[in-house]
Amino acid sequence: MSDKTVLLDVEETMLRYDAAVALRKLADDLAQGTLPSAEGGVAVGETLKVEMKGKVKPKDAGVKGSLKVELSWRT
């Protein structure tokens, strides 16, 4: 059985701009072929499976939206 390396584990409230900066950094790293981890960079395969789902739902206090992105690959 193999050991797992946690790449990201973020759950916090931040400003929209700061969220965009974090996503941009992640995209830049991905374009270079690695993603950061506590142990250093993790190689990302050339071809990825990409799943993206987004939705908005009316709520009493406005609208609640969410966007989920999942990337998977083999090296």
Rosetta silent file (secondary structure, phi, psi, omega in degrees, C-alpha in Angstrom):
SEQUENCE: MSDKTVLLDVEETMLRYDAAVALRKLADDLAQGTLPSAEGGVAVGETLKVEMKGKVKPKDAGVKGSLKVELSWRT
SCORE:     score description
SCORE:     0.000 S_00000001
   1 L     0.000  139.373 -175.954    0.000    0.000    0.000 S_00000001
   2 L   -92.966  156.677  176.247    1.355    3.422   -0.897 S_00000001
   3 L   -84.089  147.200  178.166    1.670    6.499    1.261 S_00000001
   4 L  -100.436  145.835  174.412   -0.423    9.540    0.417 S_00000001
   5 L  -114.010  124.068  178.443    0.900   13.086    0.201 S_00000001
   6 L   -78.932  120.840  179.111   -1.540   15.872    1.014 S_00000001
   7 L   -84.409  -51.024 -177.843   -1.240   18.595   -1.626 S_00000001
   8 L  -139.042  145.732  173.419   -3.783   21.077   -0.343 S_00000001
   9 L  -152.939   79.110 -175.274   -6.055   21.316    2.660 S_00000001
  10 L  -119.205  126.562  172.436   -7.533   24.815    2.697 S_00000001
  11 L  -147.715   95.748 -177.531  -10.850   25.783    4.187 S_00000001
  12 L  -152.649  163.515  175.589  -10.998   29.429    5.168 S_00000001
  13 L   -93.202  130.921  178.626  -12.821   32.643    4.469 S_00000001
  14 L  -145.804  165.132  177.047  -10.913   35.117    2.313 S_00000001
  15 L   -67.349  151.695  178.677  -11.548   38.076    0.094 S_00000001
  16 H   -53.197  -44.924 -179.879  -12.493   37.371   -3.531 S_00000001
  17 H   -59.632  -45.353 -179.132   -9.233   38.970   -4.703 S_00000001
  18 H   -65.363  -36.709  176.335   -7.153   36.781   -2.374 S_00000001
  19 H   -63.584  -40.975  178.505   -9.002   33.660   -3.548 S_00000001
  20 H   -64.256  -40.270  177.981   -8.227   34.638   -7.148 S_00000001
  21 H   -62.733  -44.031  179.802   -4.530   35.122   -6.295 S_00000001
  22 H   -63.537  -42.431  178.218   -4.391   31.670   -4.662 S_00000001
  23 H   -66.387  -38.455  178.739   -6.087   30.055   -7.671 S_00000001
  24 H   -63.864  -41.877  177.701   -3.777   31.899  -10.076 S_00000001
  25 H   -62.286  -43.581  178.360   -0.714   30.646   -8.165 S_00000001
  26 H   -62.511  -42.921  178.604   -2.072   27.101   -8.275 S_00000001
  27 H   -63.807  -41.297  178.462   -2.720   27.429  -12.033 S_00000001
  28 H   -62.814  -43.436  178.005    0.803   28.770  -12.619 S_00000001
  29 H   -63.030  -43.782  179.497    2.319   25.852  -10.685 S_00000001
  30 H   -60.459  -42.766  179.103    0.140   23.383  -12.600 S_00000001
  31 H   -61.368  -29.794  178.490    1.239   24.878  -15.927 S_00000001
  32 H   -83.529   -7.914  175.295    4.859   24.266  -14.861 S_00000001
  33 L    96.289    8.301  177.781    4.095   20.599  -14.111 S_00000001
  34 E  -140.072  155.190  172.526    4.249   20.557  -10.314 S_00000001
  35 E  -123.886  144.184 -177.528    1.992   21.298   -7.379 S_00000001
  36 E   -72.697  149.648  171.653    3.286   22.361   -3.964 S_00000001
  37 E  -147.391  171.231 -179.806    3.183   20.088   -0.925 S_00000001
  38 L   -61.769  -28.912 -178.229    4.728   20.120    2.525 S_00000001
  39 L   -90.993    1.921 -177.150    7.460   17.783    1.238 S_00000001
  40 E   121.258 -158.863 -178.905    8.210   19.929   -1.852 S_00000001
  41 E   -82.552  145.429  176.628    6.801   19.826   -5.366 S_00000001
  42 E  -113.518  127.620 -178.576    4.721   16.928   -6.654 S_00000001
  43 E   -67.354  141.256  177.831    4.925   16.124  -10.363 S_00000001
  44 L  -114.616  136.628  179.781    1.715   16.393  -12.366 S_00000001
  45 L   -62.992  163.047 -178.966    1.135   14.287  -15.479 S_00000001
  46 L   -70.111  -32.923 -179.499    0.942   15.854  -18.927 S_00000001
  47 L  -114.807  131.639 -178.303   -2.710   14.814  -19.372 S_00000001
  48 E  -122.854  150.135  168.383   -5.295   15.411  -16.651 S_00000001
  49 E   -91.330  128.117 -176.037   -8.897   14.456  -16.108 S_00000001
  50 E  -120.063  126.641  174.158  -10.782   17.632  -15.221 S_00000001
  51 E  -124.013  125.205  178.021  -14.173   17.786  -13.514 S_00000001
  52 E  -130.590  132.775  178.789  -15.765   21.160  -12.776 S_00000001
  53 E  -135.867  132.580  178.375  -19.174   21.744  -11.267 S_00000001
  54 E  -136.531  149.339  177.533  -20.748   25.039  -10.358 S_00000001
  55 E  -155.857  156.361  171.772  -24.162   26.037   -9.110 S_00000001
  56 E  -130.173  144.676 -176.290  -26.083   28.905   -7.612 S_00000001
  57 E  -140.265  128.246  177.386  -29.121   28.537   -5.401 S_00000001
  58 E   -63.215  137.763  176.158  -31.512   31.206   -4.103 S_00000001
  59 E  -130.241  168.136  179.899  -31.520   31.546   -0.319 S_00000001
  60 L   -57.277  -38.127 -175.958  -33.437   33.768    2.108 S_00000001
  61 L  -101.267   26.687  179.145  -30.455   36.094    2.477 S_00000001
  62 E   129.449 -137.849 -178.502  -29.453   36.204   -1.201 S_00000001
  63 E  -127.275  135.830  176.680  -27.874   33.592   -3.435 S_00000001
  64 E  -105.551  128.483  179.263  -25.464   30.822   -2.435 S_00000001
  65 E  -123.129  155.337  175.893  -22.960   29.723   -5.059 S_00000001
  66 E  -149.549  151.887  177.387  -20.313   27.060   -5.198 S_00000001
  67 E  -138.524  125.880  178.556  -17.674   25.863   -7.622 S_00000001
  68 E  -119.347  134.386  179.360  -15.855   22.544   -7.309 S_00000001
  69 E  -126.298  128.542  177.300  -12.803   21.628   -9.365 S_00000001
  70 E  -127.282  128.460  177.792  -11.242   18.184   -9.384 S_00000001
  71 E  -118.544  134.770  174.383   -8.046   17.305  -11.232 S_00000001
  72 E  -137.321  149.298 -174.909   -6.663   13.792  -11.479 S_00000001
  73 E  -158.189  167.515  172.605   -3.604   12.459  -13.294 S_00000001
  74 L  -127.900  144.497  175.847   -1.034    9.691  -13.488 S_00000001
  75 L  -118.763    0.000    0.000    2.704   10.100  -13.798 S_00000001
